[in-house]
Amino acid sequence: MKTKVLVVDDSAVVRKVLTEQLNRDAGLEVIAAVADPLLAMDRMKLVWPDVIVLDVEMPRMDGITFLRKIMAERPTPVVICSTLTEKGAETTMQALSAGAVSFVTKPRIGLKDFLTDAATDLIGAVKTAARANPRAIRARTPAEMPVVREKLSADAILPASVQAMARTTERIVAIGTSTGGTQALEEVLTALPRVCPGIVIVQHMPEKFTASFAQRLNSVCRIEVKEAAHGDRVMPGRALIAPGGRHMLVQRSGAYYQANVIDGPVVNRHRPSVDVLFRSVAQQAGRNALGIIMTGMGDDGARGLKEMRDAGARTVAQDEATCVVYGMPKEAAKLGAAEIILPLQGVAAEILRFGGQEIGVAMHGARA
């Protein structure tokens, strides 16, 4: 059975190109392409789509208002089609927080050619959204990075090593997420008090968007959240998010840790890559670290989490029921990389337990 797609965009060019590209895939069918949310709601009374491709800046009703209405009435996977600008990034972050599963970007000029060239990414985003868990979609995720032919491992950035540092008093938490991750991270980070272990995060997301994402989280969290810059210190009460388009590694500096932001090839079809971050944490922090892999498509981070566990770190994977897409945590569980399986609601408590703290009523998971 084909996945039914509804396109909502005020640009006739965008509607035409998106419809043509999506209908070329045998597994997809565009059931309607309309100019605004009010027309979309009329069409949805007749046939409810499996996935909605949605612009955010439209007449009569903006995309975010429409998105919140859909999520309140009948949660449905939504892919945001947003302009790649600083303003567009901020708006897209609002949409992801409101419940969108992922997004694709579009430029202000050369739109038709760009959308044609980006058809593979668009189709991939829609198919990923179609596999999302509706029960885990709620207002409170980013598209997969462009697919490349060669799938490199973390070896392309950092050689494998079995060595790990001795225990110190400075602890570090490494988190990896992809599709559905923006909402998951917001839930986890907003639950943390000002004093908690230092956190490093890879969320699959392109350039421009990670800065807006970090700024948004910083505005709603008690801890400091920022896009990582080369040399930033990993410290208690701070979360560093890897910048889109660059890898982030952790480097031991005396008793402390700092973030190294570097260029390099895509790893597991992503840059930044969770595997790269996790491998560096395994080598530099060892048993002083906690690794957490959450909702996302694919397997990036699974092998890195196993390396962390082998190095003596504590490791956690999000459970299937609370994942928007149960891909990365599933692959980690298959490898025996996850010491603990937890629902999303229990992740913040586990971070604080790791740091010797407590948070409310903790939900305990099953140990692997």
C-alpha positions, 0 to 999 in steps of 0.5 A: 500500500502506498504512503499517502502524502499531502503537500501544503505550500503557498508556492505553485512551483513548490507544489508542482515540483514536490508532487512530481518528485514524490509521485516518481517513487512507487511507494508514495502517492500525493493525494493533494497539493494545496496552497494553505492549511485551510484548504488542507483541512478541507481535503483531510476531511475526505482522506487523511494523509499518512504524511504531510509536507508542510511549509511554515510561512503561508497566508490565512494560517501559518504552518506552525498554527496548523501543525499544533492543531493537527498534533492536538487532534490527530498526531500525524507525521509532518515533514517541514519544507523550510527556507535555509536562512537564519530566520527559516532555521528559527521558525523550523525549530519552532515547528520541530518543537511543535511536533514535526518529525523532520525537515527538508531545506529549500533556498530562496533562489533556484528553487525548482532546480534545487528541489529536483536535485534534492529529490532523494533527500525529500523522498527519504525524509517522507519515507522516514516520517511514514515509519514514525511512531504516532504515539511518540509524536507530540508537541514538546524532529531533523531530517536525515543528512543527505545520503552519500554512496560510501558509508564510512565508519568512525575510522575515517576520523579517529582510529580505534583504540581499546585504551580508556582513561582512569576514573576522575571526579569529572564526569561527562554525558554523551548523547546521540539522536536523529529523527525525533531527537529535537523533541526528545532532547528538549524533554530531557534537558528541560528536566535537568537542574542547573547542577548536572554533569557536562553534556555533549550532544550530536543531533543530526542536523545541517548547518544554520539549524544547530545554532538556532536549536541550541539557542531555543533550548538555552531559552527553555532550560535551566542549564546552559545550552550552546552550539559547540565551538572548538576548544569549549570546555565541557563543564557541569551545567552545560550542554554542547551541541555539535555544529551542523556540517562538522564533527565534534570530538571530546579531548581530555585536558588534564582533569577536564574535557573540551570539545574539538570541532573538526572538518572531515568526511561524512561518517555513517552518512552523517556529519556530525556523526554520533559514532565519532563523538562516542568513540572519542568519549570512549577513548578520552573518558572511559568509565567517567562517561555515560553514553545515551542513544535516542530516537533516530533512523539508521545505525549511527552511534550503535558501534560507538556506544558499544566502544563506550561500554567496552571502555567501562562507561555506562550506556543507555538506549531509549526504548521502542515505545517512546522513540519516534523512530526506533532505529539507532537505539534498536541497532545499539541493543542488537550489538549489546551496546546498551547496559540499560533500556529506558523510556524517554521520561527516565533519561534525565533521572539516569543522568542525575544518578550518574552524577550522584544526584536525584530527580523526582520519581525516577523510572528504572529500565531493564538492564541488558 
